[in-house]
Amino acid sequence: MDDCIQVFMTVPTGQDGRRLAQALVEEKLAACIQVLGPMQSSFHWQGKVEIAAEYLCLIKTTSDAFDRLKDRVKELHPYDVPELIAVPITAGSEEYIAWLKSSVSGPES
C-alpha cells in the first residue's frame, strides 16, 4: 500500500471539480475522485485574508502517477496556485487497493 496516496485538491465550483475529476479519471491519472462541498475556506492571498466557498476533491492515485497528475492539474485548474497535498494510504482492503492500482496507468503507459 506504500505506493497508494490520497491527494487533496480544492476548486472554486462543483462544476470545476466534476470537470477535473472526469479528465483525471479518464486519463487514468486517478482511480477515483470524490467532489465534496461547498465548504468555507479562509486563507491568505495576495496580502489579505480571504474567505471563499470551495469544493474539496479527494483523489485516489499512486505515488508513481503523482507528478503527471500534478502537471495535468496545473494545466486544467482555474487557480494560479492549486492546492495539491498528498498523503500516504497506510491501510485499506486488499481488494480496494488492488483496484486502485489497476485503475491508474504507470509512467510507461
C-alpha positions as CSV (number, residue, x, y, z in Angstrom):
1,M,0.0,0.0,0.0
2,D,3.0,2.3,0.3
3,D,2.6,3.4,-3.3
4,C,-1.0,4.5,-2.9
5,I,-1.8,8.1,-2.0
6,Q,-4.8,10.4,-1.4
7,V,-4.5,13.8,-2.9
8,F,-6.5,16.8,-1.5
9,M,-7.4,19.5,-4.1
10,T,-9.8,22.4,-3.8
11,V,-11.7,24.1,-6.6
12,P,-14.0,27.1,-6.7
13,T,-17.1,25.3,-8.0
14,G,-18.6,21.9,-8.2
15,Q,-18.5,22.2,-12.0
16,D,-14.7,22.7,-11.8
17,G,-14.5,19.6,-9.5
18,R,-16.5,17.4,-11.9
19,R,-14.6,18.6,-14.9
20,L,-11.2,17.9,-13.4
21,A,-12.4,14.6,-11.9
22,Q,-13.6,13.4,-15.3
23,A,-10.4,14.4,-17.0
24,L,-8.1,12.8,-14.4
25,V,-10.0,9.6,-14.2
26,E,-10.4,9.3,-18.0
27,E,-6.7,9.8,-18.4
28,K,-6.0,7.1,-15.8
29,L,-4.2,9.6,-13.5
30,A,-6.6,8.8,-10.7
31,A,-8.7,5.7,-9.8
32,C,-11.5,7.7,-8.1
33,I,-12.3,11.3,-7.2
34,Q,-15.0,12.5,-4.8
35,V,-16.1,16.1,-5.0
36,L,-17.4,17.4,-1.7
37,G,-18.9,20.7,-0.8
38,P,-19.5,23.5,-0.8
39,M,-17.4,24.4,2.2
40,Q,-15.9,27.6,3.5
41,S,-12.2,28.2,3.3
42,S,-10.2,31.0,4.9
43,F,-6.7,31.7,3.6
44,H,-4.1,34.4,3.0
45,W,-3.9,35.5,-0.6
46,Q,-2.1,38.5,-2.0
47,G,-1.6,40.1,1.3
48,K,-5.0,39.8,2.8
49,V,-7.3,37.2,4.4
50,E,-9.8,35.8,2.0
51,I,-13.0,33.8,2.8
52,A,-14.4,31.8,-0.1
53,A,-16.7,28.9,-0.9
54,E,-14.8,26.0,-2.3
55,Y,-15.2,22.3,-3.1
56,L,-12.8,19.6,-1.9
57,C,-11.7,16.8,-4.2
58,L,-10.4,13.6,-2.7
59,I,-8.2,11.9,-5.3
60,K,-7.1,8.3,-5.0
61,T,-4.0,7.6,-7.1
62,T,-0.4,6.2,-6.9
63,S,2.9,7.8,-6.0
64,D,4.2,7.0,-9.5
65,A,1.3,8.9,-11.1
66,F,1.5,12.0,-8.8
67,D,3.9,14.1,-10.9
68,R,1.8,13.5,-14.1
69,L,-1.4,14.3,-12.1
70,K,0.2,17.4,-10.7
71,D,1.2,18.6,-14.2
72,R,-2.2,17.9,-15.6
73,V,-4.0,19.7,-12.7
74,K,-1.8,22.8,-13.4
75,E,-2.9,22.8,-17.0
76,L,-6.7,22.4,-16.2
77,H,-7.1,24.2,-12.8
78,P,-8.6,27.7,-12.6
79,Y,-6.4,28.8,-9.7
80,D,-3.0,30.3,-10.1
81,V,-1.8,28.1,-7.2
82,P,-3.9,25.0,-6.9
83,E,-3.9,23.1,-3.6
84,L,-2.3,19.7,-4.1
85,I,-1.5,17.8,-0.9
86,A,-0.7,14.1,-1.0
87,V,-0.8,11.8,2.0
88,P,0.0,8.1,2.0
89,I,-2.7,5.5,2.3
90,T,-1.3,3.2,5.0
91,A,-4.1,0.7,5.2
92,G,-7.1,-0.5,3.2
93,S,-8.9,-3.5,2.0
94,E,-6.7,-5.6,-0.3
95,E,-9.4,-5.6,-3.0
96,Y,-9.8,-1.8,-3.0
97,I,-6.0,-1.3,-3.1
98,A,-5.7,-3.7,-6.0
99,W,-8.5,-2.0,-7.9
100,L,-6.9,1.4,-7.2
101,K,-3.6,0.3,-8.6
102,S,-5.1,-1.4,-11.6
103,S,-7.1,1.8,-12.4
104,V,-4.1,4.1,-12.6
105,S,-1.7,3.9,-15.6
106,G,2.0,3.9,-14.8
107,P,4.5,6.3,-16.3
108,E,5.4,3.8,-19.1
109,S,1.7,3.7,-20.3
